[in-house]
Amino acid sequence: MSADFARAKWRKSSRSNTEQACVEVARASTAIGVRDSKNPNGGHIALDRAAFTDLLKHVKAGALDL
């Protein structure tokens, strides 16, 4: 998937805390990006809207808790 995040407005997730679990999301024309707010230059993953919705469903259900 080639989405351009160069001018994307990243925002911190309302579910992030101030310690370790900091996630930022941004919209591009064809995808949603997810990155670590503590390392914004470390890259991101890009998901299409269906995959992002599925990810959110799993996160909210606690399926990805460590």
C-alpha positions as CSV (number, residue, x, y, z in Angstrom):
1,M,0.0,0.0,0.0
2,S,1.5,3.3,-1.0
3,A,-0.1,6.1,1.0
4,D,1.7,9.5,1.4
5,F,2.0,10.5,5.1
6,A,4.5,13.3,4.4
7,R,1.9,16.0,5.2
8,A,-0.3,13.9,7.5
9,K,-1.5,15.4,10.7
10,W,-0.6,12.9,13.4
11,R,-2.7,12.8,16.6
12,K,-2.1,11.0,19.8
13,S,-4.7,8.3,20.6
14,S,-7.0,9.2,23.4
15,R,-6.3,5.7,24.8
16,S,-2.6,6.4,25.1
17,N,-1.1,7.0,28.5
18,T,1.8,9.3,29.4
19,E,4.2,6.5,30.1
20,Q,4.8,3.6,27.8
21,A,1.7,3.1,25.6
22,C,1.8,6.0,23.2
23,V,0.3,5.6,19.8
24,E,-0.4,8.2,17.1
25,V,-2.7,7.9,14.1
26,A,-3.0,9.8,10.9
27,R,-5.2,9.7,7.8
28,A,-3.8,9.6,4.3
29,S,-5.8,9.4,1.1
30,T,-5.9,5.6,1.0
31,A,-4.8,4.5,4.4
32,I,-4.6,5.1,8.2
33,G,-1.1,5.3,9.7
34,V,-0.1,4.1,13.1
35,R,3.2,5.0,14.8
36,D,4.9,5.1,18.2
37,S,4.7,8.7,19.4
38,K,8.0,8.3,21.4
39,N,9.8,7.6,18.1
40,P,7.9,9.5,15.3
41,N,10.9,9.1,12.9
42,G,11.0,5.3,13.5
43,G,8.4,4.5,10.8
44,H,4.8,3.6,10.8
45,I,2.4,1.0,9.6
46,A,-0.2,1.8,7.0
47,L,-3.5,0.0,7.1
48,D,-6.5,0.2,4.8
49,R,-9.7,1.3,6.5
50,A,-11.0,-2.3,6.9
51,A,-7.8,-3.5,8.5
52,F,-7.7,-0.5,10.8
53,T,-11.3,-1.1,11.9
54,D,-10.4,-4.8,12.6
55,L,-7.4,-3.7,14.6
56,L,-9.5,-1.4,16.7
57,K,-12.0,-4.1,17.4
58,H,-9.3,-6.4,18.7
59,V,-7.7,-3.7,20.8
60,K,-11.0,-2.7,22.4
61,A,-11.7,-6.4,23.1
62,G,-8.4,-6.8,24.9
63,A,-7.2,-9.4,22.4
64,L,-3.8,-7.8,22.0
65,D,-3.0,-7.1,25.7
66,L,0.3,-8.3,26.9
